[in-house]
């Protein structure tokens, strides 16, 4: 069953086209990474999914039209823009009171049980907490909401690597199950590679790549080629070539990995390397 489905989704701001006829389908129980450069349309797509902006085309989220049925939709959706930002004047107990008052699926007992594993005091003001504690508090609030769809827009922006890892580990181990769907946008692509079940690249308002992680691993290969094998490797028409450690690194699409192993060690490229390859080939005048 589709959690999110769009056909011909379009949004323009004056003469600027933010979404240019997007078609997409996200099955329930998946963790999708929406990756794109600044200005690619990520935030506009999220706003449409959350019913925060009008649009042209068809969009269905959890069986509802987000724009006309937003009130009902948000009973099953949780949205987080940045886990490092909570009202600093609030006490921890007030944050719990607030979420309990605005979200019908918030389980305060569950939030309290998460906080019990930390050193965070209920009477503490958020401004007195360390960044790590704020992350723990935000996680407790999020994981206590029984949402069918969780939307995360750059959720770990401004956090150091330790707390970013803690966030994603907790999200995967304590929150995610096959009945929930998570949609996350981030520029820290490497950190979410092992969390995702699916990845989607967006550029200039269009979806330019969409794959499950299983399909990505079987389809794409990257090889650091021995210099004497470079001409033979290039004859197999890599989709991208870059330099690293004084050697040529070639990225292939639908080429047998055993065949490629004759040129060097073949492995699955990182999402970041695949993103750079595809975005480069999307640039005007770029050669594939």
C-alpha positions in Angstrom: 0.0 0.0 0.0 1.3 3.5 -0.9 1.9 5.9 2.0 2.6 8.8 -0.4 1.6 8.9 -4.1 1.9 11.8 -6.5 1.1 12.2 -10.2 2.0 15.4 -12.1 2.8 17.3 -8.8 3.6 20.9 -9.7 4.2 24.0 -7.8 5.4 27.4 -9.1 6.2 30.6 -7.3 5.6 33.3 -10.0 8.0 32.3 -12.8 10.0 30.0 -10.6 9.0 26.3 -10.9 9.7 24.5 -7.6 8.1 21.2 -8.5 7.9 20.3 -12.2 5.4 17.5 -12.7 6.7 15.0 -10.1 5.5 11.4 -10.1 6.4 9.3 -7.1 5.2 6.4 -4.9 6.4 5.6 -1.4 5.2 2.4 0.1 4.3 2.2 3.7 6.9 0.8 6.1 9.9 2.3 4.3 12.6 4.8 5.2 13.1 7.1 2.3 15.9 9.6 1.9 15.0 12.6 -0.3 18.4 14.1 -1.4 19.0 17.2 -3.5 21.0 20.3 -3.8 19.8 23.6 -2.3 16.8 24.9 -4.3 16.0 21.5 -5.8 12.5 21.5 -4.5 12.9 19.3 -1.3 11.2 21.7 1.1 8.4 22.5 -1.4 7.7 18.8 -1.8 7.6 18.3 2.0 5.3 21.3 2.4 2.9 19.8 -0.2 3.0 16.4 1.5 2.2 18.1 4.9 -0.6 20.2 3.4 1.3 23.5 4.0 1.1 24.7 0.4 -1.3 24.4 -2.5 -0.2 22.6 -5.6 -1.3 21.4 -9.0 -1.6 17.7 -9.9 -2.6 14.7 -7.7 -1.2 14.0 -4.2 -2.4 11.4 -1.8 -0.9 10.9 1.7 -2.2 8.1 3.9 -5.3 8.0 1.7 -6.0 11.8 2.1 -5.6 15.0 0.1 -3.1 17.0 2.2 -4.5 20.4 1.2 -8.2 19.8 1.7 -7.9 17.2 4.5 -4.9 18.5 6.5 -6.7 18.4 9.9 -7.4 14.6 9.6 -4.0 13.9 8.0 -2.0 15.5 10.8 -3.5 13.0 13.4 -1.3 10.4 11.7 1.7 12.5 10.8 4.6 13.9 12.8 7.0 16.6 11.4 10.3 17.7 12.7 12.5 20.4 11.2 15.4 20.3 13.6 15.9 18.3 16.8 18.2 20.9 18.2 15.5 23.6 18.3 13.0 23.6 21.2 11.7 26.7 23.0 14.5 27.5 25.4 12.3 29.2 27.9 10.2 26.0 28.4 10.7 23.5 31.2 10.9 19.8 30.2 7.6 19.2 31.9 6.0 22.0 29.9 7.3 20.5 26.6 5.6 17.2 27.6 2.4 19.1 28.4 2.5 21.0 25.1 2.9 17.9 22.9 0.3 16.1 24.9 -2.1 18.9 24.2 -1.5 19.3 20.4 -1.0 15.7 19.2 -3.7 13.1 19.8 -1.4 10.2 19.4 1.2 11.3 21.9 1.8 8.7 24.7 3.1 10.6 27.7 3.9 7.4 29.6 6.1 6.3 26.8 7.9 9.7 26.7 8.5 9.5 30.4 10.0 6.0 30.1 12.4 7.3 27.5 13.4 10.2 29.7 13.9 7.9 32.7 16.9 6.5 30.9 18.5 10.0 30.8 19.7 12.5 33.5 17.2 15.1 32.3 15.2 16.7 35.1 11.5 17.4 34.5 11.8 20.9 36.1 14.9 21.8 34.1 14.6 24.6 31.6 15.6 23.7 28.1 18.1 26.5 27.9 20.1 24.8 30.7 20.4 21.5 28.8 23.4 20.5 26.8 22.9 19.8 23.1 23.0 16.1 23.8 20.2 16.4 26.3 18.1 18.5 24.0 18.5 15.7 21.4 17.5 13.1 24.0 14.4 15.2 24.9 13.4 15.7 21.3 13.8 12.0 20.7 11.6 11.2 23.7 8.9 13.5 22.3 9.1 12.1 18.8 9.2 8.4 19.7 6.2 8.7 22.0 4.0 9.8 19.0 2.3 6.9 17.3 2.4 8.4 13.9 2.0 6.5 10.6 4.3 9.0 8.8 7.3 10.8 10.2 8.7 13.6 8.1 12.2 14.9 9.0 13.7 17.9 7.4 17.4 18.2 8.1 16.7 16.8 11.6 20.3 16.8 12.9 21.4 20.2 11.6 23.9 21.8 14.0 24.5 18.7 16.1 27.9 17.1 16.3 28.6 13.6 14.9 28.0 11.8 18.3 24.5 13.2 18.7 23.7 12.7 15.0 24.6 9.0 15.3 22.6 8.7 18.5 19.6 10.3 16.8 19.6 7.9 13.9 20.4 4.8 16.0 17.4 5.6 18.3 15.2 6.3 15.4 16.0 2.9 13.8 16.1 0.8 16.9 13.4 2.4 19.2 10.9 3.9 16.8 10.8 2.4 13.3 8.7 -0.6 12.5 7.3 -2.0 9.3 4.0 -0.2 9.9 5.6 3.3 10.0 7.0 5.3 7.1 9.8 7.8 7.5 10.7 10.5 5.0 14.0 12.3 5.7 15.9 15.1 3.9 19.5 15.8 4.8 22.8 17.0 3.4 24.6 14.6 5.6 24.1 11.7 3.2 26.8 9.4 4.4 25.3 9.2 7.9 21.9 7.9 6.8 23.1 5.4 4.2 22.7 2.5 6.5 19.3 3.6 7.8 17.5 4.0 4.5 15.5 1.4 2.7 15.0 3.7 -0.3 16.7 6.8 -1.8 15.4 9.5 -4.1 17.3 12.3 -5.8 15.5 15.6 -6.7 17.0 18.3 -9.0 15.4 21.4 -10.5 11.9 20.2 -9.3 12.1 16.8 -10.8 12.8 13.3 -9.5 16.0 12.2 -11.3 16.6 9.0 -9.4 14.6 6.6 -7.3 15.8 3.2 -6.0 15.5 0.8 -3.1 18.9 0.2 -1.4 18.7 -3.4 -2.5 18.4 -2.4 -6.2 21.1 0.2 -5.8 23.6 -2.4 -4.4 22.9 -4.8 -7.3 22.9 -2.2 -10.0 25.8 0.1 -9.4 29.5 -0.6 -9.0 32.5 1.6 -8.3 36.1 0.6 -9.1 39.5 2.1 -8.4 41.1 1.1 -11.7 44.7 -0.1 -12.1 46.4 2.4 -14.5 47.2 -0.2 -17.1 43.5 -1.3 -17.2 42.1 2.2 -17.6 41.4 2.0 -21.3 39.7 -1.3 -21.1 37.6 -0.1 -18.1 36.5 3.0 -20.0 35.4 0.9 -22.9 32.6 -0.4 -20.7 31.2 3.1 -20.6 31.2 4.2 -17.0 28.6 6.8 -16.0 31.1 8.9 -14.0 34.8 9.1 -13.5 36.7 10.9 -10.7 40.2 10.9 -9.3 41.3 9.6 -5.9 44.7 8.7 -4.4 46.3 9.3 -7.8 44.0 6.7 -9.5 40.9 6.8 -11.6 37.7 5.8 -9.9 35.0 4.7 -12.3 31.3 4.2 -11.6 29.3 1.8 -13.6 25.6 1.1 -14.1 24.4 -2.5 -14.9 27.9 -3.9 -15.5 28.7 -7.3 -14.0 30.8 -6.9 -10.9 32.8 -10.0 -11.6 33.8 -8.6 -14.9 34.8 -5.3 -13.3 37.0 -7.0 -10.7 39.6 -7.5 -13.4 40.2 -3.8 -13.3 40.4 -3.4 -9.5 38.4 -4.0 -6.4 34.7 -3.5 -7.2 32.2 -2.3 -4.6 28.9 -0.6 -4.2 29.3 3.2 -4.4 28.2 5.4 -1.5 25.0 7.4 -1.9 27.1 10.5 -1.8 29.3 9.3 -4.8 26.2 8.2 -6.7 24.5 11.5 -6.0 27.5 13.5 -7.3 27.6 11.3 -10.5 23.9 11.7 -11.3 23.8 15.4 -10.5 26.9 16.0 -12.6 25.3 14.2 -15.5 22.2 16.3 -15.0 24.2 19.5 -15.5 23.7 21.3 -18.8 26.4 20.1 -21.3 27.6 17.3 -19.1 28.8 14.2 -20.8 27.5 10.8 -19.5 
